């Protein structure tokens, strides 16, 4: 019976909720609102009725009451991201209690986001390895920047440092978050440039806007896109040409003739008598003259 009477008493002394909205990170003593006036209470009786603020769920008490004025004031610095993370709303529920007679008023603090965080990337450098054979239009997904703030204060855009090879494509996910793609706009050539370093910047929509940067390091991988080149001493092109091929052919034929004549005259001289030996010497001289003449003509030709 006593419990039933207590419940009825509480039901008659519990009132509707009052809510207040204000930005996060406000200093201690900041006036949130006058709860005594909003509830129609007598300010002069707040002290005698032992007015106080209780928090629901044993949470930290972020506000207090000025018993002389009836104003709610900030008691502890409020970090919206610490309390609610990335949730769209940040609500702190409190109770305003008075005694003699006992009264209980629920009120809510709606904490508004301010642009107090800058976009950040998980890594300090984003690394890619791209073959020089990659075609124009090839795209590469970039790491998304993280911003603890919400709404317009979160990341709204990305910008890429001006460069010769890449452009940036900014896309939006289903949840509204922005991310970027690195798009190849001009083919890479490892023989000209082995590495490319760029700066990616993430910008939020706050006033003033905040930004964060990350380096993009591209290593250009080799592709088998060059022919073997042999320098030609007679041409200004520095490439294999017809004179090189002709020179190789003449040299090969020359070598075959040289071997043939040497073997022929040498074997013939082995079977000869004294007259044959003389003939061998004359033949060898003839062979030597032929060789020198061919060399002179070859030099004149090239």
C-alpha positions in Angstrom: 0.0 0.0 0.0 2.9 2.4 0.9 4.6 1.6 -2.4 1.4 2.4 -4.3 1.0 5.8 -2.5 4.7 6.6 -3.3 4.2 5.9 -7.0 1.2 8.1 -7.1 3.1 10.9 -5.4 6.0 10.6 -7.9 3.6 10.6 -10.8 2.1 13.9 -9.6 5.5 15.5 -9.0 7.3 14.5 -12.2 7.0 17.0 -15.0 7.6 17.2 -18.7 11.0 17.6 -20.3 12.6 20.9 -21.1 15.4 21.0 -23.7 18.3 23.3 -24.4 20.6 23.4 -27.4 24.1 25.0 -27.4 27.5 24.4 -29.1 30.1 22.0 -27.7 33.4 23.2 -26.2 31.8 26.1 -24.3 33.7 27.3 -21.3 32.8 26.7 -17.7 30.2 29.1 -16.5 28.6 29.6 -19.9 24.8 30.2 -19.3 22.7 27.5 -21.0 19.3 28.9 -20.0 17.2 29.9 -17.0 15.5 26.6 -16.0 13.7 28.2 -13.0 12.0 30.7 -15.2 11.2 28.1 -17.9 9.6 25.9 -15.2 7.8 28.8 -13.5 9.6 28.3 -10.2 10.3 30.8 -7.4 14.0 31.6 -7.7 14.0 32.8 -4.0 13.1 29.3 -2.8 15.7 27.3 -4.8 18.2 27.2 -1.9 15.6 26.3 0.8 14.3 23.5 -1.5 17.8 22.2 -2.1 17.6 22.5 -5.9 20.2 20.3 -7.6 21.1 18.6 -10.9 21.3 14.8 -11.2 22.5 12.9 -14.2 20.9 9.8 -15.6 23.0 6.7 -15.8 25.7 8.0 -13.4 27.3 10.1 -16.2 29.6 13.0 -15.6 27.7 16.1 -14.6 28.2 18.6 -17.4 25.9 21.4 -16.1 25.0 22.9 -12.7 22.5 25.4 -11.4 23.1 28.9 -10.0 20.8 29.0 -7.0 20.7 32.8 -6.9 19.5 33.2 -10.5 18.0 29.8 -11.5 20.4 29.7 -14.5 21.8 26.4 -15.9 25.6 26.8 -16.5 28.3 24.6 -18.0 30.1 22.7 -15.3 32.5 20.7 -17.5 33.8 21.2 -21.1 31.6 19.1 -23.4 33.3 17.3 -26.4 30.5 16.1 -28.6 32.7 13.6 -30.4 33.8 12.1 -27.1 30.2 11.6 -26.0 28.5 10.6 -29.2 31.2 9.9 -31.8 29.8 10.2 -35.4 26.1 10.1 -34.4 23.9 12.7 -36.0 22.7 13.9 -32.6 24.3 14.3 -29.2 21.8 14.3 -26.3 22.6 14.4 -22.5 19.6 13.7 -20.2 19.5 15.3 -16.8 17.1 15.7 -13.8 16.3 18.8 -11.9 15.4 17.9 -8.4 13.7 20.0 -5.7 12.7 19.0 -2.2 10.0 20.2 0.3 7.9 19.2 -1.6 9.7 16.8 -3.8 9.7 17.7 -7.5 11.5 16.0 -10.4 11.9 17.7 -13.8 13.6 16.0 -16.7 15.5 18.2 -19.1 17.7 17.5 -22.2 20.9 19.1 -23.4 21.3 19.0 -27.2 25.0 19.4 -28.0 25.6 21.0 -31.4 28.7 20.3 -33.4 31.4 22.9 -34.2 34.2 22.6 -36.6 36.9 21.8 -34.1 38.5 18.8 -35.9 40.6 18.7 -39.1 40.4 16.0 -41.7 43.1 13.3 -41.2 44.4 10.4 -43.2 45.3 7.1 -41.7 48.7 7.0 -43.3 51.2 9.8 -43.9 52.0 8.4 -47.4 49.8 6.6 -49.9 51.9 4.3 -52.1 51.1 3.0 -55.6 53.1 0.8 -58.0 51.9 1.5 -61.6 53.3 0.0 -64.8 54.3 2.4 -67.5 52.1 0.4 -69.8 49.0 1.5 -67.9 46.6 3.2 -70.3 45.0 6.6 -70.0 41.9 6.6 -67.8 43.2 3.9 -65.4 41.9 4.7 -62.0 43.2 4.0 -58.5 41.2 4.2 -55.3 42.5 6.7 -52.7 42.3 6.4 -48.9 39.4 8.3 -47.4 40.2 11.1 -45.0 38.5 10.9 -41.5 36.9 13.9 -39.8 35.4 13.5 -36.3 32.9 16.3 -37.1 29.6 15.7 -38.7 27.4 17.3 -41.4 28.9 20.3 -43.1 31.8 20.2 -40.8 32.9 16.8 -42.1 35.0 16.3 -45.3 33.3 18.0 -48.3 36.0 17.9 -51.0 39.5 16.8 -52.1 42.1 18.6 -54.2 45.2 17.2 -56.0 48.4 19.0 -56.6 48.7 20.1 -60.2 50.8 17.6 -62.2 51.4 16.3 -65.7 50.1 12.7 -65.4 47.2 12.5 -62.9 43.8 14.1 -62.2 41.4 13.6 -59.3 37.9 12.2 -59.4 35.8 13.0 -56.3 32.9 10.6 -55.6 30.2 10.3 -53.0 29.1 7.2 -51.1 25.5 6.2 -50.3 26.0 7.6 -46.7 27.2 11.0 -48.1 30.9 10.6 -47.4 33.3 11.8 -50.0 36.3 9.8 -51.4 38.7 10.2 -54.3 40.1 8.3 -57.3 43.5 8.9 -58.9 43.0 8.9 -62.6 45.8 8.5 -65.1 45.5 11.4 -67.6 48.9 11.0 -69.4 50.8 7.7 -69.9 53.9 7.2 -67.7 57.4 6.6 -69.1 59.8 5.0 -66.7 62.8 6.0 -68.9 61.8 9.6 -68.3 60.6 9.5 -64.7 60.9 6.6 -62.3 58.8 8.2 -59.4 55.9 10.6 -59.1 55.1 12.4 -55.8 51.9 14.3 -55.3 50.0 16.0 -52.4 46.3 15.2 -51.8 44.3 17.6 -49.6 41.0 17.0 -47.9 38.9 20.0 -47.0 35.8 20.2 -44.7 32.8 22.5 -45.0 33.3 24.5 -41.7 33.7 28.2 -41.3 36.6 28.7 -41.6 37.3 25.4 -43.4 39.9 23.0 -42.0 42.1 20.7 -44.1 44.5 17.8 -43.9 47.1 16.5 -46.4 48.7 13.2 -47.4 51.6 12.5 -49.8 51.0 10.1 -52.8 54.1 8.3 -53.9 53.9 6.5 -57.3 56.6 4.1 -58.4 56.7 3.6 -62.1 57.3 -0.1 -63.0 59.2 -1.0 -66.1 57.5 -2.5 -69.2 59.3 -4.2 -72.2 58.6 -1.2 -74.5 62.1 -0.5 -75.9 64.0 -2.4 -78.7 67.7 -3.3 -78.3 69.8 -0.5 -79.8 73.3 -0.9 -81.1 75.4 2.2 -81.8 76.5 2.7 -85.4 79.9 4.5 -85.7 79.1 5.7 -89.3 75.6 7.2 -88.6 74.3 10.1 -86.7 71.2 8.3 -85.6 72.9 6.0 -83.1 70.7 3.1 -84.3 71.3 0.0 -86.3 71.1 0.9 -90.0 71.8 -0.5 -93.5 75.5 0.3 -93.4 75.9 -1.8 -90.2 74.2 -4.7 -91.8 76.2 -4.4 -95.0 79.4 -4.2 -93.0 78.6 -7.4 -91.1 77.8 -9.2 -94.4 81.1 -8.1 -96.1 83.1 -9.0 -93.0 81.6 -12.5 -92.9 82.2 -13.2 -96.6 85.7 -11.8 -96.2 86.4 -14.2 -93.3 85.2 -17.2 -95.3 87.5 -16.3 -98.3 90.4 -15.7 -95.9 90.1 -19.1 -94.3 89.7 -20.8 -97.7 92.7 -19.3 -99.3 94.9 -19.8 -96.3 94.1 -23.5 -96.1 94.4 -24.0 -99.9 97.8 -22.4 -100.2 99.1 -24.0 -97.0 98.2 -27.6 -98.0 99.5 -27.1 -101.5 102.8 -25.9 -100.1 103.2 -29.0 -97.9 103.3 -31.4 -100.9 105.6 -29.3 -103.1 109.3 -29.7 -103.7 111.8 -26.9 -103.8 110.0 -25.3 -106.8 106.7 -25.9 -105.0 108.0 -24.1 -101.9 108.8 -21.1 -104.1 105.3 -21.3 -105.6 103.9 -21.5 -102.1 105.7 -18.3 -101.1 104.5 -16.5 -104.2 101.0 -17.7 -103.6 101.1 -16.6 -100.0 102.2 -13.2 -101.1 99.4 -13.1 -103.7 97.0 -14.1 -100.9 98.4 -11.3 -98.6 98.0 -8.7 -101.4 94.4 -9.8 -102.0 93.7 -9.5 -98.2 95.2 -6.0 -98.0 93.4 -4.9 -101.1 90.0 -6.1 -99.8 90.6 -4.3 -96.5 91.4 -1.0 -98.3 88.2 -1.3 -100.3 86.2 -2.1 -97.2 87.6 1.0 -95.4 86.9 3.2 -98.4 83.3 1.9 -98.6 82.5 2.9 -95.0 
